[in-house]
């Protein structure tokens, strides 16, 4: 019996994938599904050789042979192949912490739909603690301390990433929950639907997963296609919340599109894209202009906040045209 399937999309990151695979124990009740997203042949050959060296028969290497690219496509291929009662998702440049399996195995016989864990993060190669995990660590912490309506709503609808969650595979199948097969933000609606539809769940402060920040892990992709994918995912997310939550619940979320207007300017996508983005957001009743920006003090604080974030993270940014 396979208790756990670990699903890993991969593209041209052999060294980090190797570290990830080495962080997973060899167990007969565990399968690892790596889905390669059309990597270079030389990289793929290295992966095949390493998997052979591991002598672990429960590693399955799939190739994305569809006419689409992206992590969403690969994760869906992995989900359709998975046999485990439970599913974990991992990105090929991250890894699991020591002893993670012992922390999750206690839930294998439970009837939960989802178990949330607190993540951590580090910078590569310095191994200094990063802040990539902070937002999700805060969601977990607030729920375990408060357990009120707001903290539960944040857990359900703001834990956007698929990792650091142990998910019952039958729950996903029963509710037909898959990833959007788009260029970017493929996990937004997947995680939102998981949070919305889960009936029974648990939350643990135990850390099982480490996100890394390396050169290129923050990719400023300037293509209009990627921008459009992110924008549409955000619109779908906002519309989902408005369709499924009441007014009191909606008040806990900021449904707005100001950031996308600013990104049109930052990415220099042009006045035509600026107008079309504004019109698309407004046609979906998503607020574009935040009146707080008219307050000079608020605006100054916001600009300083974003400047500090950019200064801290710019060494990890890779620009793609």
N, C-alpha and C positions, 0 to 999 in steps of 0.2 A: 504494500500500500504506500502510495506517495502522499506524505502529509503536506509537503511544501513545494511549490514551484516558484523559482526566482527568475523573473523575466528581465532581460537586459538588452535594450537596443544599442547598437554599436556602429560607429563610423570612424575609421582611420585613427584609432586611439589604442594601439596595441599595448603600450607600456602601462597605461592606467587600467586597461581591462585586465591585464595580467595581475595587477595588485588587487583588484576587486575579486577575481576568481580565487586568489590565494587567501582572501579573508573569509571564504565560505568553507565550512567543514565538509569532508567527504562522508556522506551518509546515504544508506540505501533508501531512506524514506524521503530524500530530497532530490529534486531535479533542477538543473540550471539550464535555462533556454536563452541562448545568445542569438539575436537576430541581426545579421550584418546588413547595413543599409548601403550596399554597393561600394564598399571600400576598395582601395587600390589592391590589385592582385597580390602584390608583395606583402602587404599588411595582412591580408586574408590568409596567406600561406603561413605566416608567422603564428597566427592564431591557431590554425589547424595543427601545426607542429607542437605548440605549447599544450593544447588540449590532449594531444596524444601522449606527451610526456607526463601529464598529470595522472594518467592511468585511472581516470574516474569515468566510468561508463555512463553516469547520469548527467553528462553535459551534452546538450543538443545544440549544434550549430546550424542555424537556418540562414538562408539568404533571401533577402527581399527581391523577389523576381517580378514584382508587380510594376505597373507603369507609374507608380507614385513613389516619392521619397519622404522621409521624415520619421521621427520617433513614434508618432501616432500610428502610422502604418505598421511599423515593426512591432510595437506593443500589441496591436491587435492580432498579428500573426502569431505572436507568442501565446496570447490568451487562448487562441483556437487550438493550439498544440498542447497546452498545459493539462496535466492530469492530477495535480495536487489538490488536496482539500482546501488548502490555503494558498494565497498568492502574495508575494512581495515583488515590488518593482524597484529596480536600481538603475542608475545612470552609469555608463561605462567609465566615467572619470571619478566616481566616488568609491566608497568601500564600506563594509560592515565592521563595527567595532568588535573587539575581542569579547567572546562570551555571548554574542547576540542570540545565538541559537537557543541557549539555555533560558533566555528571557522570553522568547516567543513560544517555546514548546509547551509551556504550561497552559497555553490557550488552545492547543490543538484539539482537545476534546470538549471545548466550550461550544455554545450555540450562538455566539456573537456573529453579527454581520461584519463588523470592523473593529479592530483594536488599534488605537492611535498610540504612537510612541514619540518621545521628545528627541529631535535630532541634534547633532552638533556639526561644526564645520571647522576646517583649517585652510590655511593658505599654503600653496605649493610653490617653491620647494622649502620655504622657511619653516613650515609646520607650526606657525603661529596661529592662534585661534582666530577664526574669521567671524563675520557677522551674518553670513548667508542664511544661517538657521534661525536667527533671532526672532523673526516674526512668528515662526511656527512653534518655537520654544515658548514664546509668550502666550500663544493660544492654548497650548497644553497646560501651562502653569496656571493661567487664569481659570480654566475650567476645573482643574483639580482643587483649587482653593475656594472658588466662589460657587460653582455649580448652579448658577442662576440662568435666567433666560438669555441674557446677552452673551454670556460666555459659551453657552451651547450653540447659539446661532452662529457665532464666530467660528466655532469648531466645525459646524456643518457646512458653512458656505464660504469660509475664507482660508481653509487649509487646501490651497490650490494644487500642491504638488502630489504626485502619486506615491512617492517614497515615504518611508517611516510609518507606513500603515500595513497592517496584516489584514488582508481582505478575504472573506469567505468566497471561494470561486463559484459556488452554486448561487450565491446571492447575486453575483455579477451576471451569471447566465440567466437566472430567473427574471431579472429586471432588464436584460438586454443592454447592459452598460458597456460601451466600448469607447475608444478614444476617437476624437475627430481626426480625420486624415488630412490635415492641413499643414502648411509650412511652419507655422509657429503657434504657440499657445494651445497645442493639441490636448493638454491635460486639464484645462480650465473646466470644461463642461463635464468631463469624466468625473473629476473630484466633486463638482457641484452636485451631480446626480447621485453619487455615492453618499454624500452627506445628507441629501434630501430624503433618500429612500431607505436608509438604514433604520431599522427598528430597534435593534439591540446592539449596543456598542460598549466598549471599555476604553479607558484612557489611562496611560501609564507614564510616569516621569522617567522610566528607564530609557536609556539611550541605546539604540541599536544600529544607527546609521550615521555616517559622517559624509557631509557634502564638502567638496573641495572647491577652492577658488584658485585657478591657475591662469597663466597667460592664455587668453582666448576663451576663458570660461564666461566672460562678459562680452558677448559679440554684438557690436553695434552694426547690425546688418541694415544697410541703407536702401535695400531694394523696395520698390513700391509693393511688390507681391507679398513680402513678409509683413509690411505695415498693414496692408489690407486684411491679411489673415488675423493679425492681432486685434485689429479694430472690430472685425466681425465676431470674433470670439468674445470680446468685451460686450458687444451689443447683445449677443445671445445670452450671456451671463446676466446682464441687467434685465432683459426681458423675462428670463426664467424667474428671477427673484420677484419681479412685479407680478408675475402670474401665479406664484405659489406662496407668497407671504402676504400677511395683512399689513395695514398701514403702520401699526405699532412696531411690527417686526422690521419692516422696511426702514424705519427711522434709525435703526442701528447701523445702516450701511450708507455710504456715500455713493449714490448712483450718479456719476458725472463723467464727462468726457474731456475735461480740460487738458489732461495730459496728452491726449492724441492731437489736439490742436497745437500744443507746444512742440510735439514731435514732428509735425509737418514742417514747422519752421526750422527746427533743429536739423532735420534730415534734408532740408532744402528741396522739398518735393513740389514746390511751386504753388502759385496762387489758385490755380484750378483745383488742385488736390485739397487745398485749405477750404475752399468753398464747398466742394463735394463732401468733405468730411464733416464740416459743420452741418450741412443740410441732412446728412444721413443720421447724425446724432440727434438732431432736433426732430426729425421725422419719427424717431423711436422714443421720443419724450425723455431723452437723456440730457440733463443740464450741462451746458457748455461753459457758460460764464459764471464763475464763482464770485459772488458779490464781495466776499472777504478780501479779494485781491485789490479792491478799490481802497482798502485801508492801507496806507503807506507802511505802517508798523508791521502789519501782518505780511504784506508783500516782501518787506525787507527780511523778515525772519525766514520766510519760505525760500527766498533766493539764496540766503546764507546756508540754509539746510541742504539744498540741492547742490550748491557749490562744494560743501564739505564732503558730500557723498561722492561727487565726481572726482575730487582731489584724491580721496582715499582709494577709489577703485580704478582710476585711469590706467594704472600700470597693468591691469588685467584685461583691458579692452583691446580687441582686435577688430579693425575695420574691414568690412567686406563690401564690395560694390556689386 
